[in-house]
Amino acid sequence: MMKTVLYLLILLFSFSFPDFNRGMNRKILNNGFLMNAEMVINIPECMEKPSVHFYPSPNAVYLCCRGTKQKQGLIAGQFNISDTNITHIGIGFTGRNGFQIYHVSDTKKNGLYFHIESIDDFISEKGTRYFGAWIIDAKPENLEAIKSECLKKENEQFIFDPHFSLTNGDTLYCSEFCRNVLMNSGLNCLFPTRKISLPGNFYKSYFGADSLEYVPVDFFLGCNSLTKTYESPVPEN
């Protein structure tokens, strides 16, 4: 009972004091635990667990990532540089309709592969069990360039690229889109592509090659201008 009351007091306090929110963003860990400096509180099983407690700064730009159960072994395990949680990525910032995430998906929504979604919609993908956000530390003009590039894509017609090619025109996939936007904004970072020998006959047959050069979903991890500000498990839907 005391844990439940204490948890509710923390939520009330966090909504009242934004600085506390930002501190809590950095402390949410796996398996339903909220952790802040000197306390660990387990959310009681009888309480409904909220999706994520991410409170973005209204002037900031983020890389927002999710991880789905079915793709963590297929994508993260085989093609990421080092992160084993991330399987999809988009760019998030606050605009006229609140905080939204701009990303390229392998499924159409309203006839488009380019999606603009709230956090809840972004993590509603079946099997999602991870959400993380990295804040972009850059000059205001660079951040505005990122926003402008995303907004320009809102009604563009392009095709999702299931083969992760870098040389096939207007087709895009999620990490390729994010990398292009960051590079075009003048962000002071290098985002090299990755080339690997494809493991096993399944991948070689699917891609029609023995090797693949592509943009991994965690392409940004070597950039000092990006800092993880939040990560949390997501109750699987």
The 8 nearest C-alpha neighbors of each residue, nearest first, counted from 0:
[[1, 3, 2, 4, 5, 43, 6, 45],
 [0, 2, 4, 3, 5, 6, 7, 43],
 [3, 1, 5, 0, 4, 6, 40, 41],
 [2, 4, 6, 0, 1, 5, 7, 43],
 [5, 3, 1, 7, 6, 2, 8, 0],
 [4, 6, 2, 8, 3, 7, 1, 9],
 [5, 7, 9, 3, 8, 4, 2, 10],
 [6, 8, 10, 4, 9, 5, 11, 3],
 [9, 7, 11, 5, 6, 10, 12, 4],
 [8, 10, 12, 6, 7, 11, 13, 5],
 [9, 11, 13, 7, 12, 8, 14, 6],
 [12, 10, 8, 14, 9, 13, 7, 15],
 [11, 13, 9, 15, 10, 14, 8, 16],
 [12, 14, 10, 20, 16, 15, 11, 19],
 [13, 15, 11, 12, 16, 10, 17, 20],
 [16, 14, 12, 13, 11, 17, 19, 10],
 [15, 17, 13, 19, 18, 14, 12, 20],
 [18, 16, 20, 19, 21, 13, 15, 14],
 [19, 17, 21, 20, 16, 22, 13, 23],
 [18, 20, 22, 17, 21, 16, 13, 23],
 [21, 19, 17, 23, 13, 18, 22, 24],
 [22, 20, 24, 18, 23, 19, 17, 25],
 [21, 23, 19, 20, 24, 25, 18, 26],
 [22, 24, 26, 20, 25, 21, 19, 35],
 [25, 23, 229, 21, 22, 26, 53, 20],
 [24, 26, 229, 228, 23, 22, 27, 21],
 [25, 27, 23, 34, 24, 35, 28, 33],
 [28, 26, 33, 34, 231, 25, 24, 230],
 [27, 29, 231, 32, 26, 33, 34, 30],
 [28, 30, 232, 31, 32, 231, 27, 33],
 [31, 29, 32, 232, 28, 231, 41, 233],
 [30, 32, 29, 42, 41, 33, 28, 232],
 [33, 31, 41, 28, 30, 40, 29, 34],
 [34, 32, 27, 40, 39, 28, 26, 31],
 [33, 35, 39, 26, 27, 38, 32, 36],
 [34, 36, 38, 26, 37, 23, 33, 39],
 [35, 37, 38, 34, 26, 39, 23, 22],
 [38, 36, 35, 39, 34, 40, 26, 33],
 [39, 37, 35, 34, 36, 40, 33, 41],
 [38, 40, 34, 33, 41, 32, 35, 37],
 [41, 39, 33, 32, 42, 38, 34, 2],
 [40, 42, 32, 43, 31, 39, 33, 2],
 [41, 43, 31, 40, 44, 32, 46, 3],
 [44, 42, 45, 46, 41, 3, 2, 47],
 [43, 45, 46, 42, 47, 48, 41, 31],
 [44, 46, 43, 47, 42, 48, 3, 0],
 [47, 45, 44, 43, 48, 42, 3, 49],
 [46, 48, 49, 45, 44, 43, 42, 50],
 [47, 49, 46, 50, 42, 234, 31, 44],
 [50, 48, 51, 47, 52, 234, 233, 46],
 [49, 51, 233, 234, 48, 52, 119, 122],
 [52, 50, 53, 49, 231, 233, 130, 232],
 [53, 51, 54, 50, 24, 49, 27, 231],
 [52, 54, 51, 24, 55, 229, 20, 132],
 [53, 55, 52, 20, 56, 21, 24, 17],
 [56, 54, 53, 57, 59, 98, 92, 93],
 [55, 57, 59, 58, 54, 93, 60, 92],
 [58, 56, 93, 59, 55, 92, 98, 94],
 [59, 57, 56, 60, 93, 92, 55, 142],
 [58, 60, 56, 57, 92, 61, 134, 55],
 [61, 59, 92, 135, 91, 134, 142, 58],
 [62, 60, 134, 91, 133, 135, 90, 63],
 [61, 63, 90, 133, 132, 89, 91, 134],
 [64, 62, 132, 89, 88, 90, 61, 131],
 [65, 63, 88, 131, 87, 130, 85, 132],
 [64, 66, 130, 129, 87, 85, 86, 131],
 [65, 67, 85, 86, 129, 84, 127, 128],
 [68, 66, 127, 126, 70, 69, 128, 71],
 [67, 69, 126, 71, 70, 127, 128, 66],
 [68, 70, 67, 71, 72, 126, 73, 127],
 [71, 69, 73, 74, 72, 67, 68, 86],
 [72, 70, 75, 68, 74, 73, 69, 67],
 [71, 73, 76, 70, 74, 75, 69, 77],
 [72, 74, 70, 71, 76, 77, 75, 69],
 [75, 73, 70, 78, 77, 71, 76, 72],
 [76, 74, 71, 79, 83, 77, 78, 86],
 [75, 77, 72, 74, 83, 78, 73, 71],
 [76, 78, 74, 75, 73, 79, 72, 198],
 [77, 79, 74, 75, 76, 215, 80, 216],
 [80, 78, 75, 215, 81, 217, 216, 82],
 [79, 81, 82, 217, 78, 215, 218, 216],
 [80, 82, 79, 83, 217, 75, 76, 220],
 [83, 81, 84, 79, 85, 80, 217, 75],
 [82, 84, 75, 76, 85, 81, 71, 79],
 [85, 83, 66, 82, 71, 75, 86, 129],
 [86, 84, 66, 65, 87, 64, 83, 75],
 [85, 87, 66, 75, 71, 65, 74, 70],
 [88, 86, 65, 64, 85, 216, 66, 173],
 [89, 87, 64, 63, 173, 174, 216, 65],
 [88, 90, 102, 63, 101, 62, 100, 177],
 [91, 89, 62, 101, 100, 61, 63, 102],
 [90, 92, 100, 61, 99, 60, 62, 101],
 [93, 91, 60, 98, 99, 59, 61, 94],
 [92, 94, 98, 97, 57, 99, 58, 95],
 [95, 93, 97, 96, 98, 92, 99, 57],
 [94, 96, 97, 93, 98, 99, 92, 57],
 [97, 95, 94, 98, 93, 99, 117, 116],
 [98, 96, 93, 94, 95, 99, 92, 117],
 [97, 99, 93, 92, 94, 117, 96, 91],
 [100, 98, 117, 116, 91, 92, 115, 97],
 [99, 101, 91, 116, 90, 115, 89, 117],
 [102, 100, 115, 90, 89, 114, 91, 149],
 [101, 103, 89, 114, 113, 173, 100, 104],
 [102, 104, 113, 173, 112, 172, 114, 105],
 [105, 103, 106, 112, 113, 102, 173, 114],
 [104, 106, 159, 112, 107, 103, 161, 172],
 [107, 105, 104, 112, 108, 111, 159, 103],
 [108, 106, 112, 111, 110, 109, 105, 104],
 [109, 107, 110, 111, 112, 106, 114, 113],
 [110, 108, 111, 107, 112, 114, 113, 106],
 [109, 111, 108, 107, 112, 156, 113, 106],
 [112, 110, 107, 108, 113, 109, 156, 114],
 [111, 113, 107, 104, 103, 106, 114, 159],
 [114, 112, 103, 111, 102, 104, 115, 153],
 [113, 115, 102, 101, 103, 116, 112, 108],
 [116, 114, 101, 100, 99, 102, 113, 117],
 [117, 115, 100, 99, 120, 121, 114, 118],
 [116, 118, 99, 120, 119, 121, 100, 98],
 [117, 119, 121, 120, 122, 116, 99, 100],
 [118, 120, 122, 117, 121, 123, 50, 116],
 [121, 119, 123, 117, 118, 122, 116, 124],
 [122, 120, 118, 119, 123, 116, 117, 124],
 [121, 123, 119, 124, 120, 127, 118, 65],
 [122, 124, 120, 121, 119, 125, 127, 236],
 [125, 123, 122, 127, 126, 121, 120, 67],
 [126, 124, 127, 236, 123, 67, 235, 122],
 [125, 127, 67, 68, 235, 236, 128, 124],
 [128, 126, 67, 66, 125, 124, 235, 129],
 [127, 129, 233, 235, 232, 67, 66, 234],
 [130, 128, 232, 66, 233, 65, 231, 127],
 [131, 129, 65, 231, 230, 64, 232, 66],
 [130, 132, 230, 64, 229, 63, 65, 231],
 [133, 131, 63, 229, 62, 227, 228, 61],
 [132, 134, 227, 226, 62, 61, 228, 225],
 [135, 133, 61, 226, 225, 60, 227, 136],
 [136, 134, 225, 61, 60, 224, 137, 133],
 [137, 135, 224, 225, 134, 138, 226, 60],
 [138, 136, 135, 141, 142, 139, 224, 186],
 [137, 139, 141, 140, 142, 136, 186, 143],
 [140, 138, 142, 141, 143, 137, 144, 58],
 [139, 141, 143, 138, 142, 144, 137, 184],
 [142, 140, 144, 138, 184, 139, 143, 137],
 [141, 143, 139, 145, 144, 140, 146, 137],
 [142, 144, 146, 140, 145, 141, 147, 139],
 [143, 145, 141, 147, 184, 142, 146, 148],
 [146, 144, 142, 148, 143, 147, 184, 180],
 [147, 145, 143, 149, 144, 148, 150, 142],
 [146, 148, 144, 150, 149, 145, 143, 151],
 [147, 149, 145, 151, 146, 150, 144, 180],
 [150, 148, 146, 152, 147, 151, 145, 101],
 [151, 149, 147, 153, 152, 148, 146, 101],
 [152, 150, 148, 149, 153, 147, 154, 155],
 [151, 153, 155, 150, 149, 154, 148, 113],
 [154, 152, 150, 151, 155, 149, 113, 115],
 [155, 153, 152, 156, 151, 111, 113, 150],
 [156, 154, 152, 153, 157, 151, 113, 111],
 [155, 157, 154, 111, 158, 112, 113, 152],
 [156, 158, 169, 170, 155, 159, 112, 171],
 [157, 159, 170, 160, 171, 112, 169, 156],
 [158, 160, 171, 170, 172, 105, 161, 112],
 [159, 161, 171, 170, 172, 162, 163, 158],
 [162, 160, 163, 159, 172, 105, 164, 171],
 [161, 163, 160, 164, 206, 205, 172, 159],
 [164, 162, 160, 161, 213, 172, 165, 171],
 [163, 165, 162, 166, 167, 213, 160, 212],
 [166, 164, 167, 213, 163, 212, 168, 175],
 [165, 167, 164, 168, 170, 169, 163, 213],
 [168, 166, 165, 164, 170, 169, 160, 171],
 [167, 169, 170, 166, 165, 171, 164, 157],
 [168, 170, 157, 171, 167, 158, 159, 160],
 [171, 169, 158, 160, 159, 168, 157, 167],
 [172, 170, 160, 159, 176, 175, 169, 158],
 [171, 173, 160, 175, 159, 103, 174, 176],
 [172, 174, 103, 176, 175, 88, 102, 104],
 [173, 175, 177, 216, 176, 172, 214, 178],
 [174, 176, 178, 172, 173, 177, 214, 179],
 [175, 177, 179, 173, 174, 178, 172, 171],
 [178, 176, 174, 180, 179, 175, 181, 89],
 [177, 179, 175, 181, 180, 176, 174, 182],
 [180, 178, 176, 182, 177, 181, 183, 175],
 [179, 181, 183, 177, 178, 182, 145, 184],
 [182, 180, 184, 178, 183, 179, 186, 177],
 [181, 183, 179, 184, 180, 185, 186, 178],
 [184, 182, 180, 185, 181, 179, 186, 145],
 [185, 183, 144, 181, 141, 182, 145, 186],
 [186, 184, 183, 182, 187, 141, 181, 144],
 [187, 185, 184, 188, 181, 182, 141, 137],
 [186, 188, 185, 189, 224, 137, 182, 222],
 [189, 187, 186, 222, 190, 224, 223, 182],
 [188, 190, 191, 187, 222, 182, 221, 186],
 [189, 191, 188, 218, 219, 192, 178, 222],
 [192, 190, 189, 193, 218, 214, 219, 213],
 [191, 193, 214, 213, 190, 212, 194, 215],
 [192, 194, 212, 213, 214, 191, 195, 215],
 [193, 195, 212, 211, 213, 192, 210, 196],
 [196, 194, 210, 211, 197, 212, 193, 78],
 [195, 197, 210, 209, 198, 211, 194, 203],
 [196, 198, 210, 209, 203, 195, 202, 199],
 [199, 197, 196, 202, 200, 203, 201, 77],
 [200, 198, 201, 202, 197, 203, 204, 209],
 [199, 201, 203, 202, 204, 198, 197, 205],
 [202, 200, 204, 203, 199, 205, 198, 206],
 [201, 203, 205, 204, 200, 199, 206, 197],
 [204, 202, 200, 208, 209, 206, 207, 201],
 [203, 205, 207, 201, 202, 206, 200, 208],
 [206, 204, 202, 203, 207, 201, 162, 208],
 [207, 205, 203, 208, 204, 202, 162, 211],
 [206, 208, 204, 203, 205, 209, 202, 210],
 [207, 209, 203, 206, 210, 204, 211, 197],
 [208, 210, 203, 197, 196, 211, 207, 206],
 [211, 209, 196, 197, 195, 208, 194, 212],
 [210, 212, 194, 195, 213, 196, 197, 209],
 [211, 213, 194, 193, 192, 195, 210, 214],
 [212, 214, 193, 192, 163, 215, 211, 164],
 [213, 215, 192, 175, 174, 193, 218, 216],
 [216, 214, 218, 79, 217, 213, 78, 174],
 [215, 217, 174, 218, 79, 87, 86, 214],
 [216, 218, 215, 219, 220, 79, 80, 82],
 [219, 217, 215, 216, 220, 214, 190, 80],
 [220, 218, 217, 222, 221, 190, 225, 178],
 [221, 219, 222, 218, 217, 225, 223, 80],
 [222, 220, 219, 223, 218, 190, 189, 188],
 [221, 223, 224, 220, 219, 188, 225, 189],
 [224, 222, 225, 221, 226, 188, 220, 136],
 [223, 225, 136, 222, 135, 226, 137, 188],
 [226, 224, 135, 223, 134, 133, 222, 136],
 [227, 225, 133, 134, 228, 224, 135, 223],
 [226, 228, 133, 229, 132, 134, 225, 131],
 [229, 227, 25, 133, 132, 226, 24, 134],
 [228, 230, 24, 25, 132, 131, 227, 53],
 [231, 229, 131, 130, 132, 27, 28, 232],
 [230, 232, 130, 28, 27, 129, 29, 233],
 [231, 233, 129, 128, 29, 130, 234, 30],
 [232, 234, 128, 129, 50, 235, 231, 127],
 [233, 235, 128, 236, 50, 232, 48, 127],
 [236, 234, 128, 126, 127, 233, 125, 68],
 [235, 125, 126, 234, 127, 123, 124, 128]]
